[in-house]
């Protein structure tokens, strides 16, 4: 962060020297010398109406943010979540440069469901079909927690639908020693009749998912993993294992950040996601 600030200030000084006639200052004494922070505009869910799309025998609810005809980004929410739970500052940063779509998984929020269990593969098919229903061949994707599980399955089953993928708080299985705490939460949720039916079905889908580990090495899309060192549900060691299996993948670790870190460090997460999505992965 310090290097970035120093570089930015150096560029500003260089420009002032080159274009001195245009760099005269009119700042008041109170503001002279004070760096100007970029203005971050959080999105407002009230300003984006809920829309609906029929896919895969259900109706998915979604909202969209940002400007038309810009690069696309589909955000896939985690276990038990609804689209309004995305941090508004985080989405706002992404919507500055991307046409962002958020949506509810089947049975969650304002989306409909069918009277049957579902699987991670089915949730992946939902995402793929939603991309098509919205009129696109492919999108960048950002998945968090269970959303990163769905994203991995999307990369495996429908790689042509994905441009670049960001996996936040990811694991390749809920049934490994490192994710014992997560497994316990899912198991308890699957049996808790006080929880909504769709939440119980999501829990079962995660518990029964066979995992992605054996297929990770076959992923050729550009992928970045983001993890926090304080994540006790999907520990950073698991993200490292996934990164080691996906050739050329990025791995970003934030010190002291817990599970689903975009809620705790939205600016840092928004900036690093933007950097990754804008980077040319094949400069040759």
One Martini backbone bead per residue (centre of mass of N, CA, C, O) as a GRO file, in nm:
protein
  284
    1UNK     BB    1   0.057   0.063  -0.021
    2UNK     BB    2   0.303   0.258   0.001
    3UNK     BB    3   0.408   0.220  -0.287
    4UNK     BB    4   0.154   0.328  -0.423
    5UNK     BB    5   0.159   0.612  -0.298
    6UNK     BB    6   0.440   0.694  -0.400
    7UNK     BB    7   0.387   0.656  -0.700
    8UNK     BB    8   0.152   0.855  -0.724
    9UNK     BB    9   0.308   1.107  -0.628
   10UNK     BB   10   0.528   1.099  -0.848
   11UNK     BB   11   0.337   1.136  -1.088
   12UNK     BB   12   0.221   1.407  -1.006
   13UNK     BB   13   0.492   1.564  -1.002
   14UNK     BB   14   0.566   1.509  -1.297
   15UNK     BB   15   0.318   1.648  -1.420
   16UNK     BB   16   0.371   1.928  -1.301
   17UNK     BB   17   0.639   1.974  -1.450
   18UNK     BB   18   0.529   1.934  -1.745
   19UNK     BB   19   0.247   2.109  -1.643
   20UNK     BB   20   0.272   2.386  -1.485
   21UNK     BB   21   0.034   2.562  -1.595
   22UNK     BB   22  -0.180   2.329  -1.472
   23UNK     BB   23  -0.059   2.331  -1.142
   24UNK     BB   24  -0.201   2.535  -1.000
   25UNK     BB   25  -0.291   2.651  -0.684
   26UNK     BB   26  -0.624   2.677  -0.485
   27UNK     BB   27  -0.575   2.604  -0.207
   28UNK     BB   28  -0.628   2.605   0.103
   29UNK     BB   29  -0.456   2.599   0.394
   30UNK     BB   30  -0.619   2.348   0.506
   31UNK     BB   31  -0.551   2.159   0.225
   32UNK     BB   32  -0.268   2.186   0.196
   33UNK     BB   33  -0.106   1.871   0.147
   34UNK     BB   34  -0.362   1.702   0.121
   35UNK     BB   35  -0.463   1.409   0.047
   36UNK     BB   36  -0.674   1.259  -0.193
   37UNK     BB   37  -0.933   1.062  -0.160
   38UNK     BB   38  -1.107   0.833  -0.293
   39UNK     BB   39  -1.427   0.794  -0.399
   40UNK     BB   40  -1.670   0.591  -0.239
   41UNK     BB   41  -1.958   0.417  -0.379
   42UNK     BB   42  -2.196   0.272  -0.248
   43UNK     BB   43  -2.432   0.066  -0.286
   44UNK     BB   44  -2.794   0.042  -0.351
   45UNK     BB   45  -3.054  -0.175  -0.322
   46UNK     BB   46  -3.288   0.036  -0.374
   47UNK     BB   47  -3.171   0.116  -0.678
   48UNK     BB   48  -3.212  -0.204  -0.742
   49UNK     BB   49  -3.412  -0.397  -0.889
   50UNK     BB   50  -3.575  -0.681  -0.892
   51UNK     BB   51  -3.505  -0.964  -1.085
   52UNK     BB   52  -3.597  -1.225  -1.331
   53UNK     BB   53  -3.502  -1.580  -1.396
   54UNK     BB   54  -3.544  -1.862  -1.594
   55UNK     BB   55  -3.381  -2.157  -1.452
   56UNK     BB   56  -3.358  -2.480  -1.408
   57UNK     BB   57  -3.671  -2.485  -1.288
   58UNK     BB   58  -3.627  -2.186  -1.189
   59UNK     BB   59  -3.634  -1.868  -1.007
   60UNK     BB   60  -3.410  -1.603  -1.031
   61UNK     BB   61  -3.282  -1.355  -0.833
   62UNK     BB   62  -3.176  -1.013  -0.929
   63UNK     BB   63  -2.905  -0.778  -0.957
   64UNK     BB   64  -2.773  -0.458  -1.088
   65UNK     BB   65  -2.449  -0.299  -1.154
   66UNK     BB   66  -2.348  -0.033  -1.320
   67UNK     BB   67  -2.236  -0.035  -1.654
   68UNK     BB   68  -2.303  -0.061  -1.954
   69UNK     BB   69  -2.067  -0.216  -2.158
   70UNK     BB   70  -1.908  -0.370  -1.950
   71UNK     BB   71  -1.754  -0.567  -1.771
   72UNK     BB   72  -1.825  -0.882  -1.628
   73UNK     BB   73  -1.991  -0.974  -1.298
   74UNK     BB   74  -2.036  -1.263  -1.101
   75UNK     BB   75  -2.195  -1.315  -0.783
   76UNK     BB   76  -2.136  -1.575  -0.531
   77UNK     BB   77  -2.286  -1.678  -0.267
   78UNK     BB   78  -2.311  -1.812   0.036
   79UNK     BB   79  -2.408  -1.978   0.296
   80UNK     BB   80  -2.732  -1.863   0.368
   81UNK     BB   81  -2.742  -1.642   0.150
   82UNK     BB   82  -2.803  -1.314   0.026
   83UNK     BB   83  -2.752  -1.056  -0.192
   84UNK     BB   84  -2.769  -0.824   0.039
   85UNK     BB   85  -2.489  -0.931   0.191
   86UNK     BB   86  -2.324  -0.766   0.036
   87UNK     BB   87  -2.095  -0.542   0.044
   88UNK     BB   88  -2.143  -0.218  -0.062
   89UNK     BB   89  -1.850  -0.126  -0.103
   90UNK     BB   90  -1.743  -0.361  -0.265
   91UNK     BB   91  -1.946  -0.337  -0.498
   92UNK     BB   92  -1.886  -0.040  -0.565
   93UNK     BB   93  -1.598  -0.081  -0.667
   94UNK     BB   94  -1.671  -0.285  -0.894
   95UNK     BB   95  -1.893  -0.092  -1.036
   96UNK     BB   96  -1.690   0.114  -1.161
   97UNK     BB   97  -1.587  -0.127  -1.395
   98UNK     BB   98  -1.853  -0.309  -1.364
   99UNK     BB   99  -2.101  -0.543  -1.446
  100UNK     BB  100  -2.301  -0.630  -1.178
  101UNK     BB  101  -2.404  -0.949  -1.045
  102UNK     BB  102  -2.664  -1.052  -0.825
  103UNK     BB  103  -2.781  -1.352  -0.641
  104UNK     BB  104  -3.011  -1.607  -0.569
  105UNK     BB  105  -3.041  -1.894  -0.470
  106UNK     BB  106  -3.217  -2.150  -0.463
  107UNK     BB  107  -3.463  -2.077  -0.211
  108UNK     BB  108  -3.342  -1.797  -0.177
  109UNK     BB  109  -3.493  -1.536  -0.090
  110UNK     BB  110  -3.644  -1.464  -0.415
  111UNK     BB  111  -3.616  -1.750  -0.490
  112UNK     BB  112  -3.694  -2.046  -0.619
  113UNK     BB  113  -3.824  -2.387  -0.587
  114UNK     BB  114  -3.807  -2.733  -0.543
  115UNK     BB  115  -3.931  -3.056  -0.437
  116UNK     BB  116  -3.597  -3.100  -0.382
  117UNK     BB  117  -3.302  -3.178  -0.385
  118UNK     BB  118  -2.962  -3.049  -0.398
  119UNK     BB  119  -2.662  -2.953  -0.569
  120UNK     BB  120  -2.369  -2.821  -0.660
  121UNK     BB  121  -2.408  -2.881  -0.960
  122UNK     BB  122  -2.681  -2.733  -0.977
  123UNK     BB  123  -2.574  -2.454  -0.894
  124UNK     BB  124  -2.386  -2.437  -1.136
  125UNK     BB  125  -2.604  -2.453  -1.352
  126UNK     BB  126  -2.750  -2.199  -1.269
  127UNK     BB  127  -2.519  -2.003  -1.334
  128UNK     BB  128  -2.488  -2.077  -1.632
  129UNK     BB  129  -2.788  -2.015  -1.711
  130UNK     BB  130  -2.786  -1.718  -1.624
  131UNK     BB  131  -2.582  -1.614  -1.823
  132UNK     BB  132  -2.753  -1.688  -2.068
  133UNK     BB  133  -3.023  -1.541  -1.988
  134UNK     BB  134  -2.869  -1.251  -1.991
  135UNK     BB  135  -2.695  -1.271  -2.283
  136UNK     BB  136  -2.431  -1.451  -2.230
  137UNK     BB  137  -2.138  -1.644  -2.263
  138UNK     BB  138  -1.972  -1.479  -2.033
  139UNK     BB  139  -1.795  -1.442  -1.708
  140UNK     BB  140  -1.699  -1.314  -1.440
  141UNK     BB  141  -1.608  -1.449  -1.109
  142UNK     BB  142  -1.740  -1.437  -0.762
  143UNK     BB  143  -1.662  -1.645  -0.479
  144UNK     BB  144  -1.800  -1.729  -0.153
  145UNK     BB  145  -1.742  -1.999  -0.011
  146UNK     BB  146  -1.986  -2.164  -0.140
  147UNK     BB  147  -1.940  -1.990  -0.395
  148UNK     BB  148  -1.656  -2.125  -0.448
  149UNK     BB  149  -1.768  -2.404  -0.494
  150UNK     BB  150  -1.948  -2.335  -0.733
  151UNK     BB  151  -1.714  -2.215  -0.901
  152UNK     BB  152  -1.550  -2.471  -0.932
  153UNK     BB  153  -1.776  -2.631  -1.077
  154UNK     BB  154  -1.793  -2.431  -1.311
  155UNK     BB  155  -1.499  -2.476  -1.410
  156UNK     BB  156  -1.547  -2.783  -1.467
  157UNK     BB  157  -1.836  -2.786  -1.631
  158UNK     BB  158  -1.817  -2.447  -1.739
  159UNK     BB  159  -1.553  -2.292  -1.863
  160UNK     BB  160  -1.687  -2.114  -2.098
  161UNK     BB  161  -1.839  -1.917  -1.875
  162UNK     BB  162  -1.540  -1.830  -1.791
  163UNK     BB  163  -1.303  -1.602  -1.751
  164UNK     BB  164  -1.267  -1.511  -1.451
  165UNK     BB  165  -1.161  -1.622  -1.111
  166UNK     BB  166  -1.280  -1.578  -0.771
  167UNK     BB  167  -1.165  -1.731  -0.461
  168UNK     BB  168  -1.329  -1.706  -0.151
  169UNK     BB  169  -1.303  -1.897   0.098
  170UNK     BB  170  -1.178  -2.184   0.017
  171UNK     BB  171  -1.272  -2.529  -0.072
  172UNK     BB  172  -1.251  -2.874  -0.187
  173UNK     BB  173  -1.378  -2.954   0.104
  174UNK     BB  174  -1.569  -3.034   0.401
  175UNK     BB  175  -1.412  -3.336   0.432
  176UNK     BB  176  -1.165  -3.220   0.617
  177UNK     BB  177  -0.962  -3.147   0.873
  178UNK     BB  178  -0.947  -2.828   0.825
  179UNK     BB  179  -1.295  -2.832   0.813
  180UNK     BB  180  -1.436  -2.919   1.084
  181UNK     BB  181  -1.605  -2.670   1.159
  182UNK     BB  182  -1.769  -2.652   0.903
  183UNK     BB  183  -1.893  -2.933   0.914
  184UNK     BB  184  -2.049  -2.887   1.180
  185UNK     BB  185  -2.232  -2.662   1.074
  186UNK     BB  186  -2.362  -2.823   0.843
  187UNK     BB  187  -2.473  -3.056   1.008
  188UNK     BB  188  -2.650  -2.889   1.198
  189UNK     BB  189  -2.816  -2.745   0.972
  190UNK     BB  190  -2.938  -3.009   0.836
  191UNK     BB  191  -3.105  -3.072   1.133
  192UNK     BB  192  -3.245  -2.787   1.153
  193UNK     BB  193  -3.588  -2.713   1.164
  194UNK     BB  194  -3.558  -2.391   1.208
  195UNK     BB  195  -3.457  -2.385   0.936
  196UNK     BB  196  -3.463  -2.333   0.632
  197UNK     BB  197  -3.489  -2.552   0.382
  198UNK     BB  198  -3.264  -2.435   0.194
  199UNK     BB  199  -3.039  -2.446   0.404
  200UNK     BB  200  -3.045  -2.751   0.446
  201UNK     BB  201  -2.987  -2.817   0.145
  202UNK     BB  202  -2.715  -2.679   0.133
  203UNK     BB  203  -2.576  -2.847   0.347
  204UNK     BB  204  -2.607  -3.119   0.205
  205UNK     BB  205  -2.462  -3.045  -0.057
  206UNK     BB  206  -2.186  -2.999   0.084
  207UNK     BB  207  -2.156  -3.278   0.224
  208UNK     BB  208  -2.197  -3.444  -0.067
  209UNK     BB  209  -1.963  -3.332  -0.190
  210UNK     BB  210  -1.676  -3.466  -0.360
  211UNK     BB  211  -1.516  -3.251  -0.483
  212UNK     BB  212  -1.217  -3.089  -0.664
  213UNK     BB  213  -0.919  -3.186  -0.653
  214UNK     BB  214  -0.895  -3.383  -0.911
  215UNK     BB  215  -0.978  -3.114  -1.110
  216UNK     BB  216  -0.788  -2.863  -1.074
  217UNK     BB  217  -0.555  -2.923  -1.290
  218UNK     BB  218  -0.773  -2.869  -1.538
  219UNK     BB  219  -0.762  -2.572  -1.494
  220UNK     BB  220  -0.732  -2.278  -1.731
  221UNK     BB  221  -0.826  -2.054  -1.593
  222UNK     BB  222  -0.821  -1.759  -1.441
  223UNK     BB  223  -0.700  -1.754  -1.094
  224UNK     BB  224  -0.807  -1.633  -0.765
  225UNK     BB  225  -0.704  -1.639  -0.426
  226UNK     BB  226  -0.872  -1.557  -0.113
  227UNK     BB  227  -0.734  -1.503   0.221
  228UNK     BB  228  -0.734  -1.548   0.574
  229UNK     BB  229  -0.546  -1.598   0.864
  230UNK     BB  230  -0.837  -1.607   1.047
  231UNK     BB  231  -0.952  -1.859   0.907
  232UNK     BB  232  -1.154  -2.134   1.060
  233UNK     BB  233  -1.309  -2.272   0.805
  234UNK     BB  234  -1.100  -2.179   0.557
  235UNK     BB  235  -0.798  -2.218   0.553
  236UNK     BB  236  -0.506  -2.113   0.404
  237UNK     BB  237  -0.396  -2.399   0.343
  238UNK     BB  238  -0.620  -2.466   0.134
  239UNK     BB  239  -0.564  -2.243  -0.069
  240UNK     BB  240  -0.278  -2.342  -0.130
  241UNK     BB  241  -0.359  -2.615  -0.248
  242UNK     BB  242  -0.525  -2.503  -0.481
  243UNK     BB  243  -0.304  -2.325  -0.610
  244UNK     BB  244  -0.108  -2.569  -0.668
  245UNK     BB  245  -0.320  -2.701  -0.884
  246UNK     BB  246  -0.337  -2.419  -1.034
  247UNK     BB  247  -0.209  -2.299  -1.301
  248UNK     BB  248  -0.118  -1.963  -1.239
  249UNK     BB  249  -0.225  -1.886  -0.979
  250UNK     BB  250  -0.348  -1.683  -0.735
  251UNK     BB  251  -0.235  -1.560  -0.399
  252UNK     BB  252  -0.418  -1.402  -0.128
  253UNK     BB  253  -0.312  -1.272   0.195
  254UNK     BB  254  -0.475  -1.166   0.498
  255UNK     BB  255  -0.402  -1.027   0.785
  256UNK     BB  256  -0.652  -1.111   1.026
  257UNK     BB  257  -0.863  -1.233   0.835
  258UNK     BB  258  -1.156  -1.372   0.802
  259UNK     BB  259  -1.419  -1.499   0.693
  260UNK     BB  260  -1.527  -1.331   0.443
  261UNK     BB  261  -1.338  -1.054   0.394
  262UNK     BB  262  -1.517  -0.834   0.239
  263UNK     BB  263  -1.659  -0.740   0.514
  264UNK     BB  264  -1.372  -0.628   0.650
  265UNK     BB  265  -1.208  -0.554   0.352
  266UNK     BB  266  -1.341  -0.399   0.093
  267UNK     BB  267  -1.115  -0.230  -0.035
  268UNK     BB  268  -0.892  -0.442  -0.064
  269UNK     BB  269  -1.061  -0.644  -0.223
  270UNK     BB  270  -1.151  -0.460  -0.454
  271UNK     BB  271  -0.863  -0.390  -0.558
  272UNK     BB  272  -0.753  -0.681  -0.613
  273UNK     BB  273  -0.972  -0.767  -0.809
  274UNK     BB  274  -0.927  -0.547  -1.018
  275UNK     BB  275  -0.633  -0.614  -1.079
  276UNK     BB  276  -0.682  -0.903  -1.179
  277UNK     BB  277  -0.897  -0.844  -1.405
  278UNK     BB  278  -0.693  -0.635  -1.562
  279UNK     BB  279  -0.490  -0.844  -1.609
  280UNK     BB  280  -0.256  -0.971  -1.829
  281UNK     BB  281  -0.193  -1.318  -1.854
  282UNK     BB  282  -0.085  -1.282  -2.179
  283UNK     BB  283   0.159  -1.079  -2.288
  284UNK     BB  284   0.264  -1.244  -2.549
   0.00000   0.00000   0.00000
